[in-house]
Amino acid sequence: MANPSKAKGTAFETAVVTYLREHHDPSAHRNVQMGSKDIGDIDGYHLHAVEAKAEKSITLADYVAQANREAINAGKPYGCAVVKRRMKGTADAYVVRDLATDVRLMNRLRDMEAALKDASFDRWFDIDEEHAAP
């Protein structure tokens, strides 16, 4: 690849996909670029269009706006940017979204947990234990 910045971006996208495959969704993959109707860099982060960024200058507002646009294009309810931290590994990257998106996500999580707890307390309890802080 002739462009070093593009190579770094591609390497970070690949690292994020690898991390998601190992820790979240084995079917995670990089998306084909769609031009003006881009659907995000990565598919496989539940309910999200993901915009991966590995740049020297971080512009969060631009990243979040782009992720939100791409979520609409992808038909996903949430957009987020995964931003590489300098001198850190993939697991230390930042996941960034605006507060309005985060509140919608947290409201969904709260409501889904309540529904599961009502429908199957034992299943809810098992999942709650599985995801408890260490």
C-alpha positions in Angstrom: 0.0 0.0 0.0 1.6 3.3 -1.1 -0.1 5.6 1.4 1.3 5.0 4.9 -1.7 6.7 6.7 -4.1 4.5 4.8 -2.0 1.4 5.7 -2.2 2.4 9.4 -5.9 2.8 9.2 -6.4 -0.5 7.5 -4.2 -2.2 10.1 -6.2 -0.7 12.9 -9.5 -1.8 11.3 -8.1 -5.3 11.0 -7.0 -5.3 14.6 -10.5 -4.1 15.7 -12.1 -6.9 13.7 -9.8 -9.4 15.2 -10.6 -8.2 18.7 -14.4 -8.2 18.0 -14.1 -11.8 16.6 -12.3 -13.0 19.7 -14.4 -11.2 22.3 -17.8 -10.3 20.8 -18.9 -11.7 17.4 -17.0 -14.3 15.4 -18.6 -13.0 12.2 -17.3 -9.4 12.5 -15.7 -8.2 9.3 -14.5 -5.1 7.5 -17.1 -3.5 5.2 -16.6 -2.6 1.6 -16.5 1.1 1.1 -19.7 2.5 -0.3 -18.8 6.1 -1.1 -21.5 8.6 -0.2 -23.6 5.8 1.3 -20.9 4.4 3.5 -22.1 1.9 6.1 -19.2 2.1 8.5 -15.8 0.5 8.5 -16.7 -2.6 10.5 -19.8 -4.8 10.9 -20.1 -7.1 13.9 -20.4 -4.8 16.9 -24.0 -5.5 17.9 -26.5 -2.9 16.8 -23.6 -0.5 15.7 -22.1 1.0 12.6 -18.4 1.3 13.5 -16.1 4.0 12.2 -12.5 3.0 13.1 -10.0 5.8 13.4 -6.2 5.7 13.8 -5.1 9.3 13.2 -2.5 11.5 14.8 -5.0 14.4 15.3 -8.2 13.2 17.0 -11.4 15.1 16.0 -14.2 13.4 18.0 -17.0 15.6 16.8 -16.2 14.6 13.1 -15.9 10.9 14.0 -19.2 10.8 15.9 -21.0 12.7 13.1 -19.6 10.3 10.5 -20.6 7.2 12.6 -24.1 8.5 13.1 -24.5 9.1 9.3 -23.2 5.7 8.6 -25.5 4.1 11.1 -28.4 5.5 9.2 -27.0 4.2 5.9 -26.4 0.8 7.5 -29.9 0.6 9.1 -28.3 0.3 12.5 -29.8 2.1 15.6 -26.4 3.3 16.9 -23.2 4.6 15.5 -19.8 4.8 17.3 -16.2 5.6 16.5 -13.5 3.3 17.7 -10.4 5.6 18.2 -6.9 4.2 18.5 -4.9 5.4 21.5 -1.4 6.2 20.7 1.1 3.7 22.0 -1.7 1.3 23.2 -3.2 -1.9 22.1 -6.5 -2.4 20.5 -8.3 -3.2 23.7 -7.4 0.2 25.0 -9.0 2.1 22.1 -11.8 4.5 22.9 -15.4 3.9 21.9 -17.0 7.2 21.3 -20.6 8.3 20.7 -22.6 11.4 21.6 -24.7 11.5 24.8 -28.0 11.3 22.9 -26.9 8.0 21.3 -25.6 6.7 24.6 -28.8 7.5 26.4 -30.8 5.7 23.7 -28.5 2.7 24.1 -28.7 2.7 27.9 -32.5 3.1 27.8 -32.7 0.1 25.5 -30.4 -2.0 27.8 -32.5 -1.0 30.8 -35.8 -1.9 29.1 -34.5 -5.1 27.7 -33.1 -6.2 31.0 -36.4 -5.5 32.7 -38.3 -7.4 30.1 -35.9 -10.4 30.4 -36.1 -10.2 34.2 -40.0 -10.3 34.0 -40.0 -13.1 31.4 -37.3 -15.4 32.9 -35.8 -14.3 36.2 -33.4 -17.3 36.3 -32.0 -16.5 32.8 -31.7 -12.8 33.7 -29.9 -13.8 37.0 -27.4 -16.1 35.1 -26.6 -13.4 32.6 -26.2 -10.8 35.3 -23.8 -13.1 37.2 -21.8 -13.8 33.9 -21.3 -10.1 33.3 -20.7 -9.0 36.9 -17.5 -7.0 37.6 -14.6 -9.1 38.7 
